[in-house]
Amino acid sequence: MSPLVSAGELATLLGAVTVLDVRYRTGAPPDETGLAAFRAGHVPGAAYVDLDSELAAPPGQGGRHPLPDPGLFQDAMRRAGVSDGRPVVVLDDWQGRAAARAWWLLRLHGHRDVQVLDGGLAAWRARGGALVTGGEEPPEPGDFTVAGGSDGMPHVEAEELSGVDVLIDARAPERYRGEVEPIDPVAGHVPGAVNVPTETNLDVSGRFRPSEQLAALYGVVGAVPGARVSVYCGSGVTAAHDVLALEVAGVSAALYPGSWSEWVTDPTRPVER
């Protein structure tokens, strides 16, 4: 099953899937993203999921968006109506960058039927999809249960990065090169990492490129089937976008959840610019 679903396909699935709205954008004003935007208009039947509080633990030594406690994540997904036997579709208004985080976490914890809306809310609107306002009524609670092992969604820690074949940095090129760093206290990248920014996963419409194009894009840096590939970004959120693109391309990749924000908490770790 593809990890992506089109707006047209979602229109035929409404009522048979759980829809999660994970609108989020780093640095966006509160009235332009998150719950306020959800209340102003969302896909019928969707439940809002907050990235900072439900898809991440509090910031600290583990970075700006550490992985959430499994039990707390399970509770959050149940509140949003997620059940083990019911398909889930995740969307955002950030071309899949936040939605990919929810997709990855659900897959990590054992949910086998999760897809990201390709093109996000913009694609839904472009198709003429209906939007409803409000959303104060909570959904029927789900029965999602965190599984003991991962469903083929590996992750690595900082000390394991030296053992991968290809380490991909998903941030913007200027952040990768260390020319600017608007968020974290140190600029640069993990030594040996190659840069595949998330925007290169998308076509001009904001949808993911076809699988053969993504396979060619990542093949240039050596991320091919069978290679040990790991991806990081600033805080472990947008790196999931590259992991998703790699899955579309047929390549399994491990996420480094702490990413750059965790890497630079240890001053003994090397930095390359």
C-alpha positions, 0 to 999 in steps of 0.5 A, spaced: 500 500 500 502 506 498 503 511 504 500 516 500 493 518 498 490 523 493 484 528 495 480 524 490 481 518 493 480 521 500 473 523 498 471 516 497 473 514 503 470 519 508 466 515 513 471 509 513 477 512 515 480 516 521 482 523 519 487 526 523 489 534 522 496 535 524 496 543 521 503 546 524 508 550 521 515 552 525 514 559 527 507 561 524 503 565 528 497 562 532 492 564 528 495 561 522 496 554 524 494 549 529 487 549 532 485 556 530 486 554 523 482 547 524 476 550 527 476 555 521 475 550 516 477 542 516 475 536 512 469 533 515 470 528 520 477 530 522 480 530 529 485 535 530 492 533 533 497 538 536 504 536 534 508 539 540 504 536 545 501 530 542 507 528 537 513 530 541 515 530 548 517 536 551 524 539 549 530 538 552 537 534 551 533 529 546 532 535 542 526 540 540 521 535 538 523 528 542 519 522 541 513 522 545 512 517 551 509 511 548 503 511 553 502 518 552 502 517 544 497 512 545 492 516 549 493 522 544 491 517 538 485 514 542 482 521 544 483 522 536 479 516 534 484 512 532 483 504 532 487 498 530 483 496 525 481 502 522 485 506 516 488 512 518 489 518 513 493 524 516 494 531 513 496 538 514 497 545 510 505 544 510 506 539 504 506 533 508 512 535 513 508 535 519 503 529 517 509 525 515 511 525 523 504 522 525 504 517 519 511 515 522 509 515 529 503 511 528 507 506 523 513 505 528 508 503 534 504 498 530 499 501 526 499 498 519 494 502 515 496 509 515 497 514 509 498 521 508 494 526 504 498 528 498 498 535 497 495 536 504 489 541 505 491 545 499 490 539 494 483 538 498 481 545 497 483 545 489 479 539 488 473 542 491 473 538 497 468 540 503 470 544 509 467 544 516 468 549 521 468 548 529 470 542 531 469 542 539 465 535 539 470 530 541 470 524 536 468 517 538 475 514 542 479 509 539 482 503 541 489 504 538 494 500 542 502 501 542 505 495 539 511 492 542 516 492 536 516 497 530 512 496 523 519 496 519 520 504 521 527 504 524 530 509 528 537 511 530 541 514 536 547 519 535 552 514 537 549 510 531 550 515 525 557 513 524 555 506 522 550 508 516 552 508 509 548 514 507 546 520 512 541 525 509 540 532 512 533 534 510 534 541 512 534 547 507 541 548 503 543 554 507 542 551 514 546 544 512 551 548 509 552 552 516 551 559 513 545 561 517 541 557 523 535 561 525 533 556 530 538 552 533 544 554 537 550 551 532 550 552 525 552 546 520 551 539 519 553 532 522 560 530 518 559 526 512 551 528 511 549 529 504 543 534 503 536 532 500 531 538 502 524 536 503 522 541 498 526 536 492 521 531 494 515 535 491 513 537 484 510 544 482 503 543 485 506 541 492 505 533 491 510 528 492 514 526 485 512 519 482 516 514 485 521 513 479 523 520 480 524 520 487 528 513 486 533 517 482 533 523 486 535 519 492 539 514 488 544 520 486 546 520 494 547 513 494 540 512 498 538 505 494 534 499 496 539 495 501 543 501 503 543 503 511 540 510 510 538 514 516 535 521 515 535 527 520 533 535 520 532 540 525 528 537 530 526 530 527 519 532 524 521 534 517 526 528 516 520 524 516 518 527 510 524 524 507 523 518 510 516 518 507 519 520 500 524 514 500 518 509 502 515 511 496 521 510 492 522 503 495 528 505 500 527 503 507 530 509 512 531 510 519 529 516 522 534 520 527 529 523 532 533 528 536 536 530 529 541 537 529 537 540 535 539 534 539 546 533 536 549 540 538 547 539 545 553 535 546 559 540 545 564 534 543 560 532 537 563 534 531 560 539 526 561 540 519 560 547 515 
